[in-house]
């Protein structure tokens, strides 16, 4: 299947009550795992070029690797830039990304609005939807005063109106990464309040470790895209470690098992998000 539009996928998700899965690639095998899982699950997949792979191989090479593998696949996919600064947004447009997340959440609200609006105007000229972030998402293990991190409802309403952004990543009790399987409870009331004043699809980053109940509640509250990486990386790593624990095996043998485990973990995410089998409907 061809490259598809995030707008079309989000429209389907909102009308049918499921959420999209967005996952990071780290190399050839993890890219293949996401695409193979998409095919097996009959679900669309958002392939994210994220903050780990860009410093490792550069945006252009990461995109070219993903594009080469995806074009040989029967999966339905999106090329998404994750947490891109302005210079990467410009490069991503030239390369052929069809979905972009700009990230100016570290700036003041006024500057975040200004830079996001500029990004939206540019990307929309090329028919590319834009995701932005408002609020702060801590790393697992941080000491957190959630009043300082949660996305403010009033600010979210203003942000969406003044930027024209298509989707909004919010902070609602989520963390990047997981520690000992402990994940703080989601603030469902905050998600619902932001949904009601923005009326656009909301996004949760750092969705690894969420229980099926948390995912269901978040979907019902207005989350239509989940970003998950840690759970899938851990599955890949477990496969590699299992092979090496048996003795001296080739790297390719270990990565093959890692890919197999990551496929299963990704399909589990599709099932939680409600996208399992949606390409057949």
FENLINGI-V620802 format. One record per residue. N is the residue number from 1. PHI is phi in degrees with one decimal (* if undefined). BURIAL is + if it has 9 or more other ideal C-beta (glycine too) atoms within 8 Angstrom, else -. Layout:
# FENLINGI-V620802
n->N phi->PHI burial->BURIAL
n->N phi->PHI burial->BURIAL
This chain:
# FENLINGI-V620802
n->1 phi->* burial->-
n->2 phi->-83.8 burial->-
n->3 phi->-55.9 burial->-
n->4 phi->-123.5 burial->+
n->5 phi->-84.6 burial->-
n->6 phi->-62.6 burial->+
n->7 phi->-56.5 burial->-
n->8 phi->-64.1 burial->-
n->9 phi->-64.4 burial->+
n->10 phi->-65.5 burial->+
n->11 phi->-61.6 burial->-
n->12 phi->-65.6 burial->+
n->13 phi->-63.2 burial->+
n->14 phi->-69.3 burial->+
n->15 phi->-75.4 burial->-
n->16 phi->-111.7 burial->-
n->17 phi->81.1 burial->-
n->18 phi->-118.4 burial->+
n->19 phi->-126.4 burial->+
n->20 phi->-91.9 burial->+
n->21 phi->-103.4 burial->+
n->22 phi->-120.6 burial->+
n->23 phi->-134.0 burial->+
n->24 phi->-90.6 burial->+
n->25 phi->-97.4 burial->+
n->26 phi->-126.4 burial->-
n->27 phi->-164.9 burial->-
n->28 phi->-60.9 burial->-
n->29 phi->-67.3 burial->+
n->30 phi->-71.3 burial->+
n->31 phi->-63.9 burial->+
n->32 phi->-61.2 burial->+
n->33 phi->-60.8 burial->+
n->34 phi->-65.2 burial->+
n->35 phi->-70.1 burial->+
n->36 phi->-64.9 burial->+
n->37 phi->-65.2 burial->+
n->38 phi->-60.6 burial->+
n->39 phi->-65.3 burial->+
n->40 phi->-64.8 burial->-
n->41 phi->-84.9 burial->+
n->42 phi->54.3 burial->+
n->43 phi->-135.5 burial->+
n->44 phi->-70.7 burial->+
n->45 phi->-134.1 burial->+
n->46 phi->-99.2 burial->+
n->47 phi->-89.5 burial->+
n->48 phi->-101.2 burial->+
n->49 phi->-88.6 burial->+
n->50 phi->-115.2 burial->+
n->51 phi->-73.2 burial->-
n->52 phi->-87.6 burial->-
n->53 phi->-79.9 burial->+
n->54 phi->-64.4 burial->+
n->55 phi->-64.7 burial->-
n->56 phi->-74.6 burial->-
n->57 phi->-131.2 burial->-
n->58 phi->88.3 burial->-
n->59 phi->-63.0 burial->+
n->60 phi->-63.1 burial->-
n->61 phi->-67.4 burial->-
n->62 phi->-63.9 burial->+
n->63 phi->-66.0 burial->+
n->64 phi->-62.4 burial->-
n->65 phi->-62.1 burial->+
n->66 phi->-62.2 burial->+
n->67 phi->-63.2 burial->+
n->68 phi->-60.5 burial->-
n->69 phi->-73.1 burial->+
n->70 phi->-66.4 burial->+
n->71 phi->-67.8 burial->-
n->72 phi->-90.0 burial->-
n->73 phi->-102.9 burial->+
n->74 phi->-93.7 burial->-
n->75 phi->-73.3 burial->+
n->76 phi->-101.0 burial->+
n->77 phi->-140.4 burial->+
n->78 phi->-126.6 burial->+
n->79 phi->-96.6 burial->+
n->80 phi->-123.4 burial->+
n->81 phi->-85.0 burial->+
n->82 phi->-107.1 burial->+
n->83 phi->55.6 burial->-
n->84 phi->-88.3 burial->+
n->85 phi->-76.1 burial->-
n->86 phi->-55.9 burial->+
n->87 phi->-64.8 burial->-
n->88 phi->-73.6 burial->+
n->89 phi->-59.6 burial->+
n->90 phi->-60.5 burial->-
n->91 phi->-65.6 burial->+
n->92 phi->-63.8 burial->+
n->93 phi->-61.3 burial->+
n->94 phi->-64.7 burial->-
n->95 phi->-73.0 burial->+
n->96 phi->119.3 burial->-
n->97 phi->-59.9 burial->+
n->98 phi->-115.9 burial->+
n->99 phi->-158.3 burial->+
n->100 phi->-136.8 burial->+
n->101 phi->-110.5 burial->+
n->102 phi->-95.0 burial->+
n->103 phi->-132.8 burial->+
n->104 phi->-122.7 burial->+
n->105 phi->-66.8 burial->+
n->106 phi->-78.3 burial->-
n->107 phi->-88.1 burial->-
n->108 phi->-64.8 burial->-
n->109 phi->-57.5 burial->+
n->110 phi->-62.2 burial->-
n->111 phi->-70.4 burial->+
n->112 phi->-60.8 burial->+
n->113 phi->-62.3 burial->+
n->114 phi->-61.2 burial->-
n->115 phi->-71.8 burial->+
n->116 phi->-66.2 burial->+
n->117 phi->-59.2 burial->+
n->118 phi->-62.3 burial->-
n->119 phi->-65.9 burial->+
n->120 phi->-60.9 burial->+
n->121 phi->-59.6 burial->+
n->122 phi->-66.5 burial->+
n->123 phi->-65.1 burial->+
n->124 phi->-64.6 burial->+
n->125 phi->-61.4 burial->-
n->126 phi->-103.5 burial->-
n->127 phi->71.9 burial->-
n->128 phi->-109.7 burial->+
n->129 phi->-71.9 burial->+
n->130 phi->-125.1 burial->+
n->131 phi->-109.5 burial->+
n->132 phi->-133.4 burial->+
n->133 phi->-128.8 burial->+
n->134 phi->-138.0 burial->+
n->135 phi->104.7 burial->+
n->136 phi->-123.6 burial->-
n->137 phi->-113.2 burial->+
n->138 phi->-77.2 burial->+
n->139 phi->-82.9 burial->-
n->140 phi->-56.1 burial->+
n->141 phi->97.1 burial->-
n->142 phi->-70.5 burial->-
n->143 phi->-78.3 burial->-
n->144 phi->-123.6 burial->-
n->145 phi->-98.0 burial->-
n->146 phi->-62.9 burial->-
n->147 phi->-63.1 burial->-
n->148 phi->-88.5 burial->-
n->149 phi->-112.0 burial->+
n->150 phi->-60.7 burial->+
n->151 phi->-65.9 burial->+
n->152 phi->-77.5 burial->-
n->153 phi->-64.4 burial->+
n->154 phi->-64.0 burial->-
n->155 phi->-65.0 burial->+
n->156 phi->-62.8 burial->+
n->157 phi->-60.8 burial->+
n->158 phi->-64.1 burial->+
n->159 phi->-58.0 burial->+
n->160 phi->-67.0 burial->+
n->161 phi->-63.7 burial->-
n->162 phi->-90.0 burial->-
n->163 phi->-105.9 burial->+
n->164 phi->73.2 burial->+
n->165 phi->-64.2 burial->+
n->166 phi->-87.8 burial->+
n->167 phi->-138.9 burial->+
n->168 phi->-130.7 burial->+
n->169 phi->-85.1 burial->+
n->170 phi->-122.0 burial->+
n->171 phi->-101.9 burial->+
n->172 phi->-141.3 burial->+
n->173 phi->104.2 burial->+
n->174 phi->-88.7 burial->+
n->175 phi->-131.1 burial->+
n->176 phi->-82.6 burial->+
n->177 phi->86.8 burial->+
n->178 phi->-137.9 burial->+
n->179 phi->-128.6 burial->-
n->180 phi->51.7 burial->-
n->181 phi->71.4 burial->-
n->182 phi->-93.1 burial->-
n->183 phi->-125.6 burial->+
n->184 phi->-64.9 burial->-
n->185 phi->-67.2 burial->-
n->186 phi->-71.7 burial->+
n->187 phi->-92.2 burial->+
n->188 phi->-63.5 burial->+
n->189 phi->-62.3 burial->-
n->190 phi->-68.1 burial->+
n->191 phi->-60.2 burial->+
n->192 phi->-62.8 burial->+
n->193 phi->-66.1 burial->+
n->194 phi->-68.9 burial->+
n->195 phi->-56.4 burial->+
n->196 phi->-67.2 burial->-
n->197 phi->-94.2 burial->+
n->198 phi->-102.2 burial->+
n->199 phi->56.8 burial->-
n->200 phi->-130.6 burial->+
n->201 phi->-61.7 burial->+
n->202 phi->-102.1 burial->+
n->203 phi->-128.6 burial->+
n->204 phi->-113.7 burial->+
n->205 phi->-88.2 burial->+
n->206 phi->65.4 burial->+
n->207 phi->-85.5 burial->+
n->208 phi->-67.3 burial->+
n->209 phi->86.2 burial->+
n->210 phi->-68.6 burial->+
n->211 phi->-73.3 burial->-
n->212 phi->-60.6 burial->-
n->213 phi->-68.1 burial->-
n->214 phi->-61.0 burial->+
n->215 phi->-62.3 burial->+
n->216 phi->-62.1 burial->+
n->217 phi->-63.6 burial->+
n->218 phi->-66.4 burial->+
n->219 phi->-61.5 burial->+
n->220 phi->-66.8 burial->-
n->221 phi->-85.2 burial->+
n->222 phi->128.7 burial->+
n->223 phi->-85.5 burial->+
n->224 phi->-119.4 burial->+
n->225 phi->-150.5 burial->+
n->226 phi->-113.5 burial->+
n->227 phi->-100.1 burial->+
n->228 phi->-136.0 burial->+
n->229 phi->-135.9 burial->+
n->230 phi->-57.2 burial->+
n->231 phi->-58.5 burial->+
n->232 phi->-73.5 burial->+
n->233 phi->-61.8 burial->+
n->234 phi->-64.7 burial->+
n->235 phi->-65.4 burial->+
n->236 phi->-62.0 burial->+
n->237 phi->-62.2 burial->+
n->238 phi->-61.0 burial->+
n->239 phi->-64.2 burial->+
n->240 phi->-64.1 burial->+
n->241 phi->-66.1 burial->-
n->242 phi->-63.9 burial->+
n->243 phi->-65.2 burial->+
n->244 phi->-69.8 burial->+
n->245 phi->-68.7 burial->-
n->246 phi->-91.7 burial->-
n->247 phi->133.7 burial->-
n->248 phi->-87.3 burial->-
n->249 phi->-111.7 burial->-
n->250 phi->-66.1 burial->-
n->251 phi->-57.6 burial->-
n->252 phi->-62.5 burial->-
n->253 phi->-64.0 burial->+
n->254 phi->-67.5 burial->+
n->255 phi->-68.4 burial->+
n->256 phi->-63.8 burial->+
n->257 phi->-68.2 burial->+
n->258 phi->-60.3 burial->+
n->259 phi->-61.3 burial->+
n->260 phi->-59.8 burial->+
n->261 phi->-67.6 burial->+
n->262 phi->-69.8 burial->+
n->263 phi->-59.7 burial->+
n->264 phi->-62.6 burial->+
n->265 phi->-66.4 burial->+
n->266 phi->-69.9 burial->+
n->267 phi->-61.4 burial->+
n->268 phi->-61.2 burial->-
n->269 phi->-64.4 burial->+
n->270 phi->-56.5 burial->+
n->271 phi->-64.4 burial->+
n->272 phi->-64.2 burial->+
n->273 phi->-80.9 burial->+
n->274 phi->85.0 burial->+
n->275 phi->-93.4 burial->+
n->276 phi->-57.9 burial->+
n->277 phi->77.9 burial->+
n->278 phi->-69.0 burial->+
n->279 phi->-73.6 burial->+
n->280 phi->-93.7 burial->-
n->281 phi->-105.7 burial->-
